[in-house]
């Protein structure tokens, strides 16, 4: 029981940071593209960036 416990602990420790890494990247990514996203759709047609306009509209107008 002691050996198997140490084995899963090693892969878990490696997987833990790997799974947490994307979560940390999503935080800054959501904050960074937040303001630029609003400027990008304004300059670019809304049809070209529907994915950006959709989340912005949902947050602004819960239609």
Order of alpha helices (4+ residues) and beta strands (2+ residues): alpha-alpha
